[in-house]
């Protein structure tokens, strides 16, 4: 795999949503949000997609998503397992979930050796984002990464709080630092966040650039994430063994602070759509329908070969 590869994190269950939102249709022909992301990626030049899934969902995922995409792309699968740990470490008793997005990325370390974009399965990113990250990754340089940045006002929902990586960017468009805010709420055209369970709130501008976990990496990132995993586990097993998560943006932030990596922020003015909560689904369905009506997407994304070609 020499051309940039698309990696999709699809192993998480939507706890706030109340079900496996990655497989919940939002378009005609049983199309889910990630169908539209993969379609945009395909048009941008990606030819291979790697799905990170739970092993117990393999059969359902392949039948409901993978098989139709196989008509157009090289499709591969890898499992995120909570026991995929460095030598000498074991899963603490009572731990149910895997170890977060950085561990999810590490699931592909034996499969992906070339530059790759990595995204969430349940977020709509917009066509331009995939073209920008593909073009960036086509010039592969170790420790030079990319992040697509969205305006915060375009990424919040009316139906509750969301988690976002709040970014600081220098005058050259390089990421300075990223702070994971796990409780951000819409507040008019702007937003607010809480760090104490909603007892107090801090205002934040809707123009602020945030991460939606759309990154462009190369092999050097996987090597760094793997090397840093034991230190994370040592701390987490002592402080929060059942729920601690190894966040992908935290690894990026460490590398920036140490001066080891440069992350180019690729701004997008596209509006995010996602199903953080069940109440979000009608909004997403309406948005997809409007974009289809406007000609941004065909009615059927993955027709049988020999039917209407893409």
NORDA-V493473 format. One line per field, one symbol per residue. ss: DSSP state (H for helix, E for strand, C for the rest). phi: phi as a letter, one per 40 degrees, with the letter a starting at -180 (. if undefined). burial: b if it has 9 or more other C-alpha atoms within 8 Angstrom, else e. A space follows every 50 residues. Layout:
# NORDA-V493473
ss = ???
phi = ???
burial = ???
This chain:
# NORDA-V493473
ss = CCCCEEEEECCCCECCCCECHHHCCCCHHHCCHHHHHHHHHHHHCCCEEE EEECHHHHHHHHHHHHHHHCCCCEEEEEECCCCCCCCCCCCCCCCCCCCC HHHHHHCCCCCCCCCEEEEECCEECCHHHHHHHHHHHCCCCCCEEEEEEE EHHHCCCCCCCEEEEEEEECCCCEEEEEEEEEEEEEECCEEEECCCCCCC CEEECCCCEEEEEEEEECHHHHHHHHHHHHHHHHHHHHHCCCCCCCCHHH HHHHHHHCCCCEEEEEEECCCCEECCCHHHHHHHHHHHHHHHHCCCCCCC CCCCCCCCCC
phi = .ccdbcbbcbcccccccgicccbccbbcggcbdcdccccccccchcbbbb ccbcdcbdccccccbdcccdcbbcbbbabcbcccbcdgbbccdgcbccbh cccddcccccbbbbdacbbccbbcbgccccccccccccbcbdgbbbbcbb cdccbbbcbicbbaccbbbcccgcccaabcbcabbcagcbaabbbbggcb bbcacccdcbcbfbbbbbdccccccccccdcccdccccbaccbdbccdcc cdccccccgcbbbccbcbccccbabcbdccddccdcccccccccgcbcdb cbcddgcccc
burial = eebbbbbbbbbeebeebbebbbbebbbeeebbbbbbbbbbbbebebbbbb bbbbeeebeebbebbbbebbbebebeebbbebeeeeeeeeeeeebeebbb bbbbbbbbbeebbbbbbbbbbbbbbbbebbbbbbebbbebeebbbbbbbb bbbbbbbeeebbbbbbbbbeeebbbbbbebbbbbbbeeebbbbbbeeeee beebbbebbbbbbbbbbbbbbbebbbebbbebeeebbeeebbebebbbbb bbbebbbeeebbbbbbebebbbbbbbbeebbeebbeebbebbeeeebeee bbbeeeeeee
